Amino acid sequence: MLVKDSKFIISAAKAEQWPDDELPEVVFSGKSNVGKSGLINALCNRKNLAYSASAPGKTRLVNFYEINGVMRMVDLPGYGYSKASKQETKLYGKLAERYLTQRKNIRLIIQILDIRHDPTEDDLHMIEFLNTIGLPFVIAVNKCDKLSKSQAINRARSIAGMLDIDPDTPFILTSVTAKRGMEEIWDAIDFYCFDQEDDNNETE
């Protein structure tokens, strides 16, 4: 998709603030500082559409961004931030869980991991949760520019072996700096947000 118009809509602290329409939504999930906001910016060719904080743990609300008037990207609160209090962690977790289990607009989840590190316990719990709720998701292994090409391939294979995912789950190496993987992610977005809806409309 060629992004001609992208804009911030709202930072929602509760379900009542979610946009009330039927636009399809693509969700960006991952631990704090994994690069969710940066990936949204790169996909939209914008530097500051999504707020990238200098310190992790700053995305504490559900942030909605409208793209070309036909879909939204949604940035969930990051998990696993060690300096967040237990009360904060529980609050943000419930906010994200409520969105993921109640929101009817969700078409795809981009679950982001850091290629330099093994999946954390929080990452594994999140993927287990995604398997449970049954929404389609892809794995974006981010920051692959930090490694050589051969190192990135080997690390991706190693990480894939640690995850309990369907073998057909798309596994995309991404880099905001090198703009790697952007086309593959857009292909997944187009398929789940638009191609499938077109197929459904044809069968009705």
Secondary structure, DSSP 8 states (H G I E B T S, - for coil): -----EEEEEEESSGGGS--S---EEEEEEBTTSSHHHHHHHHTT-SSSS---SSSS---SEEEEEETTTEEEEE---B--TTS-HHHHHHHHHHHHHHHHH-S-EEEEEEEEETTS---HHHHHHHHHHHHHT--EEEEEE-GGGS-HHHHHHHHHHHHHHS---TTS-EEE-BTTTTBTHHHHHHHHHIIIIIHHHHHHHH-
